[in-house]
């Protein structure tokens, strides 16, 4: 049995304990006026993948379980692989913020590839408990956890201080506009914003936030956008 398989089994056991302890924690229900454009795609999106796999870097091929939580929609392996091909395989020195961390798949992928700092922000208590286990077991010293609202965390970030902002909000929530607005202020010139959404964002919508589309991928119900300041 490989070392990564053994490590994955140990992580799985610890996460199951954390999930059991946090299972009764309520999911923060935020009233949201749904965008009609997003409803169909949001309904079609998967509601939990069972496990995720780190694609590259020091934790490559490590498989990690995913809590089955309402609305949780981990970024598919294929989409993450494409994203980090766009960004390059070496993120050494990068400062990153994953504003809607969920399983932590995006932020942990960045940390695995050498990012200097990765802030994972998540509002769900059970998911935060899972992330704490992952951070400890992977000895992810560059990763910090913060329970709370991702948009608020972006607003509190020093302007132009981040090299990569990861945005994968609930598809049926009201977070897209405020998250993009806050991310555009937080990201450095030459930095990137990753946006996962149930539809393609038009150039004029992005321009309203001072952003331009750098790369785009459609995979099933998911539209993956890589953005930069215009």
SULZI-V134363 format. One record per residue. N is the residue number from 1. SS is DSSP state (alpha for helix, beta for strand, coil for the rest). PHI is phi as a letter, one per 30 degrees, with the letter a starting at -180 (999 if undefined). Layout:
N,SS,PHI  N,SS,PHI
//
This chain:
1,coil,999  2,coil,d  3,alpha,d  4,alpha,d  5,alpha,d  6,alpha,d  7,alpha,d  8,alpha,d  9,alpha,d  10,alpha,d  11,alpha,d  12,alpha,e  13,alpha,d  14,alpha,d  15,alpha,d  16,alpha,d  17,alpha,d  18,alpha,d  19,alpha,d  20,alpha,d  21,alpha,d  22,alpha,c  23,coil,d  24,coil,d  25,coil,d  26,coil,d  27,coil,d  28,coil,d  29,coil,d  30,coil,c  31,coil,d  32,coil,b  33,coil,d  34,coil,d  35,coil,d  36,alpha,e  37,alpha,d  38,alpha,c  39,alpha,d  40,alpha,d  41,alpha,d  42,alpha,d  43,alpha,d  44,alpha,d  45,coil,d  46,coil,d  47,coil,c  48,coil,k  49,coil,c  50,coil,i  51,beta,a  52,beta,b  53,beta,b  54,coil,d  55,coil,d  56,coil,b  57,alpha,i  58,alpha,d  59,alpha,c  60,coil,e  61,coil,i  62,coil,d  63,beta,c  64,beta,b  65,beta,d  66,coil,c  67,coil,d  68,coil,d  69,coil,c  70,coil,e  71,coil,i  72,coil,d  73,coil,b  74,coil,e  75,coil,d  76,coil,e  77,alpha,e  78,alpha,d  79,alpha,d  80,alpha,d  81,alpha,d  82,alpha,d  83,alpha,e  84,alpha,d  85,alpha,d  86,alpha,d  87,alpha,d  88,coil,j  89,coil,d  90,coil,c  91,coil,c  92,coil,e  93,coil,i  94,coil,d  95,beta,c  96,beta,b  97,beta,b  98,beta,c  99,coil,d  100,coil,b  101,coil,d  102,coil,h  103,coil,d  104,coil,i  105,alpha,e  106,alpha,d  107,alpha,d  108,alpha,d  109,alpha,d  110,alpha,d  111,alpha,d  112,alpha,d  113,coil,c  114,coil,j  115,coil,e  116,coil,d  117,beta,b  118,beta,b  119,beta,c  120,beta,c  121,beta,c  122,beta,b  123,coil,c  124,coil,d  125,alpha,d  126,alpha,d  127,alpha,d  128,alpha,d  129,alpha,d  130,alpha,d  131,alpha,d  132,alpha,d  133,alpha,d  134,alpha,d  135,alpha,e  136,alpha,d  137,alpha,d  138,alpha,d  139,coil,h  140,coil,d  141,coil,d  142,coil,d  143,beta,c  144,beta,c  145,beta,c  146,beta,b  147,beta,d  148,coil,l  149,coil,d  150,alpha,d  151,alpha,d  152,alpha,d  153,alpha,d  154,alpha,d  155,alpha,d  156,alpha,d  157,coil,d  158,coil,d  159,coil,e  160,coil,h  161,coil,c  162,beta,c  163,beta,d  164,beta,b  165,beta,c  166,beta,c  167,beta,b  168,coil,b  169,coil,d  170,coil,e  171,coil,d  172,coil,c  173,coil,c  174,coil,c  175,alpha,c  176,alpha,d  177,alpha,d  178,alpha,d  179,alpha,d  180,alpha,d  181,alpha,d  182,alpha,d  183,alpha,d  184,alpha,d  185,alpha,d  186,alpha,d  187,beta,d  188,beta,d  189,beta,d  190,beta,i  191,beta,d  192,beta,b  193,beta,b  194,beta,c  195,beta,b  196,beta,c  197,beta,b  198,coil,d  199,coil,a  200,coil,d  201,coil,d  202,coil,d  203,alpha,e  204,alpha,d  205,alpha,d  206,alpha,d  207,alpha,d  208,coil,d  209,coil,c  210,coil,i  211,beta,c  212,beta,b  213,beta,d  214,beta,c  215,beta,b  216,beta,b  217,beta,b  218,beta,c  219,beta,b  220,coil,i  221,coil,d  222,beta,c  223,beta,c  224,beta,c  225,beta,c  226,beta,c  227,beta,c  228,beta,b  229,beta,d  230,coil,d
//
